[in-house]
Amino acid sequence: MIGIFFRNLVRDLIRQPLRTTLTLSGVVWGTFSVVLLIAFGDSVGKAQIKRFHGMGEGIVLGFPSTTTLPWQGLLKGKPVRVTPETVEAIPDKVPGIEVISPEFVGSRLISHGRKEFRNTVRGVNPGFERMRNTIAETGRFINPEDMAGRKRVCMIGDVLAQDLFDRLDVVGETIFIDNVPFTVVGVMRKKQQNSNYNGQRDERCAFIPWTTFAALYGYKYVSNFIFRPLDLGRSKAVTEDVKKHLAKLSGFNPADPDAISIWDTMDFEKQFTTFFMAFTVFLGVIGSFTLLVGGVGVASIMRVVVDERTREIGIKLAVGARRRTILWQFFSESLVIMLLGGLIGFGLSAGVLQAAKAVPAGSFSDFVGVPVLNPLVIVSTVLILLVIGVVAGIIPARTAASTDPIAALRK
């Protein structure tokens, strides 16, 4: 039975080679499109999430602003001021915080020799390194001794190091920040980062102890503060506790949404993930339309095959063949054509994706990522292929199964 099925299938495919080739090419191209579009959509989403994590993962930022609600006799419009010492003491008053850092941010003139650039300088504490992924490639980040001694030391971004020195092995060198000498104690490891909340990306920044920043520029109040909860699932609850604590100290309504502007990066990451999931689905739908064209071609060729084999169908029905047997025969032939075209399309797309891995790393790969045949791509494509294959096969198969044997034998 199986031998007869494949013999008939090969006979029908060989009988009209041009028609068969065109039909298969539609399925091959459709499968090729679906695989590549889903793979690239998935890789773009992962690459952007990775670049977003370059700024930090699971962090919450607070920006002291101005009150918009009156509170205990105070009119709205009162500036909210938070000192770095207050920020440092928050974990002792608010449970559930893993690490926290005050932050001073300013645009400063950074120079070495005849080279000078106006870049961002950040005054932070040692915990900042873990939260913001400002990991040292060479040397180290600032430490508690630097903080206590208000030392004029800094860690600089890799791009800033290259701009100032044309090299990265610069630990121990001296740079000038607004004409004040600082010793470079570390150079940041290269990382992908698509944004920053204040100032330039970290690759162009200089990081100094906040105690040094405050002493050098006379700042009393932080530009912002940053913390990471112990349990990321309790991020909102911990953030509310922090706001209540600061409201008590600074004198503003805890319900005031603008007194301290909060950016919980977990919320943004969820929106980011949802957007790129929808983007991948959208690309999959576009590819599905291409594959649908191939499915229409398969349905068309099988209708022609049914017409050509009408007498054969009539004979089989006349000698006792069941209609479901006829239906299954033509349906399986359609499905085999779809799967054959799909297999070829998978092979071609796998070759293209393998070639994409050989592309040298650069801005393109940093943005798009490296598309691969992961389970999401494979399962999505197979499901689309099967759905279209079933629809394309069942229509001509039902036509064949409903053939009137008497009318068929008269042809």
N, C-alpha and C positions, 0 to 999 in steps of 0.2 A: 504493500500500500504506500509506504513512504517512498520506495523507489519510483513508483508510478507518478507520485506527486511531483518529485523533483524532475523526472523526465519531462513531464508536461510543462513545468515551470521553465526549464532550460529551452525547450522547444519554442515556447511563446516569446522568450527573450531574444532568441537567435533569429526567429522568423522576421522580425522588424528591428534590425540593429539600430537604425537611426532613431526610431521612436523610443526604443529602450534606452539608448544613450541620453537622449534629451530628458527623459523622465528621471533617470537616475541622477543626472547632473543637477536637476532641480532639488532633489532630496539631499544630495551631497552638499550643495551650496547652502541650503537651508540649515542643515546640521552644523556645518562649518560656521555659519553666522551666529547661530544660537550659542555654540560653545565659546566663541571668541568674545561675543558681547557680554555674556554672563561672567566669563573669567575676568575680562578687563573691568567690568563694573565692580566686581567683588574686590579686585586688587586696588582699584582707586580708593574705595571706601576704607580698606585696611591701611593704605598708605597715609591717608589723611588723618585717621585716628592716631597712627603712630606719630605723625608730625604734631598733632595736638598734644599728645602725651609728652612731647619734648618740653612743653611749658610746665608740666607737672601732672600727676595723676591723683585724683581724689582730693584736690586742694580746694580750700575756700578762701576767698579774698574779701577783705573788708576795707572800705574807703570812707573814712570820716568825712561828713559833708555838712549840711545845714538842716536844722529842724524845720518841719512843715506843719507841726502840730504844737499848740501851746501846752505848757506843762507846769503845774504848780506855781502859777503866777507869772511864769516866763512866757513872753510872746514867741510866736514862731519866727524863724529866721535867725536863730541863734547858731553860730558856728560850733560844731562839735570838735573838740580838741582831745587827742589821745597821745599820751607820752609813750616813748618806747619802754620805759620802766613799767608802765601799766600793762603793756602788751606782754612783757616777759613774765609778769606775775599772774596772768590769766589762768594757766594750767593749775595753779595752786587753789584757785577759787572755782573753776569750772571743770568738772571731771569729764573724761572721754576725749581728751586732746592728746594726740601722739607727739606732735612737735609744732612749735609756733615761732614766728619771727616777726619783729617789727621791720619796716622797710622805709628808708629814705631814698628818694629818686631825684636825680638832677642831671641836666645836660651840662657837661663840663668839658673843658679843653684838655685833651690828653696828648702828650707829646713825648717824642724821643728824638734827640738830635734835631734835624731840620724837618722831621715829619710831625705833623700835628693834625688831630682830628677832634671834632666836637661830637663826642659820644656820650652814652648814658653811663652814669656812675650810680651804683646801688650800695647803700649802707645797710647791711644785714647782719645776722648772727650765724653761727656754724650750722644750725638746723636747716637753714635755707638750702644748703647743698642737697640734702635728701629730698626735700619737697619739690624743688624746681629742676632736678636732674642736672645741676651744674657740677658735674663730676670732673675732678681734675685728671687730665691725661698725663701730665707731668707735674711734679711738685705736689701741692696740697691746696685745700681750701683754707679760709681763715679759721682760727681755732680759739678756744677760750682765753689763752694767754694773750693773743692779739687784742681780744676784746678788753680784757682787764687793763692792759698797758696802753690802750688807745694807740696801738702801733700803726705806723704808716706803711702798711703792707697791702697787697692786692692780689687777687686772682683775675686774670683777663681772659676774654673769649679767644678762641683759636683764630678767628678772622682778624680781630684787633691785633693779636700778636704778629700775624703775617703782615698786616698793614704797617706796623711800627718797625718791625725788625727784619722782615722778609724771611723769617724762619720761625720755628715753634719752640726750639730749645732755648728759652729765654729766662728760665728760673734763676733768680739772683741778679737779674738786670734791674736797672733803675729807669722808671718813667716819671713824668711830671704830670700831675693833675692840677690844673690851674696854678702852674709854676711851683707846686709843692712836690718834693721828691717822694716817691713811693717805691718800695722794693717788690718786685714780682715774685710771689711765692708759689704760683701755680698757673698752668694754662689749661683751660677747659677742654674736655674731650669733645670732639666734633659730634654734633647731634642735629637731627632734623627737627625743625620748629617752624610752624606756619604763622604764628602770631605772638603778640605779647600784650599785656594789659596796660603797660605804661612804659614808654621809651622804646629803645631799639631791641632787636632780638639779642639773646644772651651771647651769641657769637661775637658781638661787637661791644659788649659791656665790660666794665671793670667793677669788681666786687670788693668792697672794703668793709672793715668793722663799722657797725652803726655808731659805736662810741666815738670812733675817729671822725666819722662824717659829722656827727653832732658837734664835736669840739671844733672842727675845722670851719664849719659854716654857721655855727650858732643856732642850729635848728633845735626846737624843743618838742615839736609835735611831728608824728610820723606822717608820711605820705599815704601809707596804707599798711595793713598787716596781713599776714598769711598764715594759715594753719591747716593741719590735716587731722581729721578725727581718727581715733583708734578703730572704730567700727564705721565703715563708709555708709552702711545702711542707716546709721543714726545721724547722718550729716546735718539734716535740717534741725533735729532736736538740739544737737550740740550748738549749732549756729544761733538758735534762739536763746539758749542759755548765755552765750557770749554777749549777745545784744542786751539782754536783761542786766547782765553784770556791768557792762559799760554804761548803760542808761542810768544805773544807780550812782555810778561814780561821776559821770559827766553831766547829769541832770537833764535828761530828755525822756519823752514818753517812749516806753519800750515798744509800743505799737506803731511808732512813727516809721514808715517804710523808707524814708529818705535821710534820716539822721545819720545812719551808716549804710551806705550802699553795699549790698552783698552780691558777690558773684560765686555761686557754687558751680564749679566746673563739671560736677557730675550731671547736673541738669543739662548743661550745654552738650555734654558727651552723649547723653541719651537722645537728644534732638539730632545730633550729628549722625548717630548710628541709624536712627529711623530714616533720616533723609537718604543716606546712601543705600539702605536696604530697598527703599522705594525706587531709587535710581537704578539699582541692579535689576529689580523686577521690570521696570520700564524698558531697559535694554533687552531683557529676555522676551518681553512682549513684541518688541520690534523684530527680533530674530525669529520669533514664532510666526510672524506674518510671512517672512521669507520661506520658512519651512512649510507653511500652509500652502504656498504656491506649488511647492514640490508635491504635497499631498494631493492637491487638485489634479496634478499631472498623473499621479498614480491612479487616482479614481477614474480619470479619463481613459487611460490605456487599458484598465481592467474592464471598462464598459465596452470598449472595442473588442477585447478578447472574448467577452461574453457573447457579443453578436457573432463573432467568427466561429464560436464553438456551440452555437445554438443547437445544431443537429446532434452533436455529441451529448449535450445535456439532455435532449429529448430521449435519446437511446438509453441513457443511464436511468432516467426516470421510468421509462417504459419497462425496463427489465427489473424494476423493484428498488432502485436506489432511493434512499430517503432524501427529502428536501434539505434537512439539516446537514447531510453529508455533502450535498452540492454547495450549500452555503459555506460550510467550513473549508471546502476545497478552494474556492475563489477568495474567501477572506484570508486564508493563510498565505495564498500566493501574493496578495496585495501586501500583507504584513512582511513577508520575506523581502519583497522589493524595497519597502521602507527601511527595514533593518539593514539590508545590504548597503543602501545609500547612506544610512546613518553611520554604519561602521567605517565606510570610506571617509565620510566627513569627519568623524572622530580622529581617524588617523592623520588626516591633513592638518586639522586644528592642533593636534598634539605636537606635530612637527613645528608648526608656527610658534606655539608656546615654548617649546624647547629652545627654538632659535632666539626667542625674546630674552631668555636667561643669559644668553651670551652677549647681550648688549652691554657695553661698559656702563658702570654706575655714573650717574650724573643727575642733572636737574630733572630730566625727563623721567628717569626711573624713580627718583625721589618722589615725584608727584604722582605718577601712575602706579608705582609699585611693580612687582613681578607677577604677572598673571600665571596661574597654575591650574592644572586639572585636579582641583580638590573635590571632596565629596559633594559639596553644594553644586558645583558646576556639573558634575557627572549625573547626579540624581535629577537635577532640574532638566537637563537636556534629554535624558532618557524618558522622563515623564511626558515632556512635550512631544517627543518623537512617538511615543506609544499612543498618546491621545489622538494626534493627527493621523497616525497609521490606522488606528481602529476606525475612525470616522471615514477615512479614505477607502478602507477596505470593505466596510459593512454595506455601503451603498450598492456597488456593483454585485456583491455577494448576494444581497437580498433580491436583486433583479434576476440573477441566475437561478436562485432557489424558487422563485415564483413563476418560472417558465412553464407554459402549457405544453406538455409533451406531445400532444397531437399536432398543435400548430408548429412545434419545432420539427417534427418528422416530415411535415409537408414541405419544408424549405429545402 
